[in-house]
């Protein structure tokens, strides 16, 4: 049984005005229950947050699986919270477009939040438990005239994988108000829907960046303690203050410094979500709970939940936002047919792997050194990193999700504070207050971080131990935390090899790790992408496959 999940706009431009805006389109392919490939359309069109029909992603997945469209048995499509989708679904246009391509496939539309839930449930280590999904909006519920009535804002449910049970109960929002009131912020899912100068919620389409991530980073520089922060709760998006990210990065329409406003927004988001989760835990959420939806891209809120003591364990997938929807839809399809779902050990690495021949074709005209011994390549690369060089790192299957997790990364020595500014100015071209992540061998996590949270998907923050601050100066944020990723040989053997060699040279089992892209660009996907980025960015070396490339 061959199952394809796909997400993206059909007969409209998803990258245009807010009312018909869809983001993070892509496709996932399973062949007889075994995962083949997941890819976001942005990696192939080079338009960050691309939301249009994922034609390239579909072709990419079919090529990876060595099959044709006629070989697909089922296509599962997540629903979308825009009126064109509802209209085209009811008039049969969506069904017809898919049948024209996948002539032998059965087509099914799956609820938006059910797909979010499935992306977490079927990648989690739990056989049974509950789930909670939260985002800006999920499925759009309409009447027979296709006029919207309400949309999902959060959903919860339970699952038992041993009995093939998954039940999802959507909680609709009327307008922008949750059916269940959140005391501190009456629409926690809208906390980060601050308006930009394009009046587009959540994403700044001018710079192709997530405004919510900016606010999360900026919040560490501000303070909510000097304000009656609860009074800044909102009932609908029209009362959310405008926070413009222009060249000054310091304007809000309220007489509050932007960094303090960010701190207030972050505080409200954390408290609102934590209060909701606390209430739901009393009756609805199990001691083992999965979380998904765009809200759970907020690592500060995630960590509050993780450390709350409300649960024995929680799980958040590496793609909680809409980029995980097509993957969740495909998993749900397998679940519906009682098929076993076979995934790699590292469910963040779901892209395809490129051959030696494909890599050589792109590097053959460059200045390169080829290594037959990968450990020696890691040893030489570690010496360059210890000598403060900036290195592009391209290895194995690409990450599926918004974060670089050791396959498509830019790496640097974490020990010098000025390295943060160097990468911000020379490579990433972004604001000084944006933090950089780190990557660590998990055997050393407790030695360097107080929280000691296993974090292979960079879902949580952790506090650096005081005695290690100088050693990790470039990756410590203003509040002494770090978005540290933990790795080992099972999860990513190649970057683990590099970290071991770097540890032997420097005494530090940690590297600065940021995504392999320029500001406003998607993470590189192909060997050609990597070489072009290496040549265009101020990188000094590129490690790709078994090759070390220099300029």
Secondary structure, DSSP 8 states (H G I E B T S, - for coil): -EEEEEES-SSS-TTSSGGG-----EEEEEETTEEEEEEETHHHH--TT--S--HHHHHHHHHHHT--GGG--EEEEE--SSHHHHHHHHTTHHHHHHHHHSTT-EEEEE-HHHHHHHHHHTTSS-SEEEEEEE-S---EEE-TT--EEEEEEEEEEEEETTTTEEEEEEEEEETTEESS--SS-TTGGGTT----TT--SSEETTTTEEHHHHHHHHGGGS-STTS-GGGG--SSGGGS--EE-SSS--EESSSS-HHHHHHHHHHHHHHHHHHHHHHHHHHT--SEEEEESGGGG-HHHHHHHHTSSS-SEEEE-TT-SGGGHHHHHHHHHHHHTT---B--SSTTB-S----HHHHHHHHTTSEEEE-S-HHHHHHHHHHHHHTT--EEEE-SS-B-SSS--SSEEEEE-SS-THHHHHHIIIII---TT---EEEEEGGGHHHHBSS----TT--S-EEB-GGGTTTTGGG--TTSEE-EEEE-HHHHHHHHHHHHHHHHHHS--EEEEEESS-TTS----SHHHHHHHHHHTT-SEEEETTEEEE-
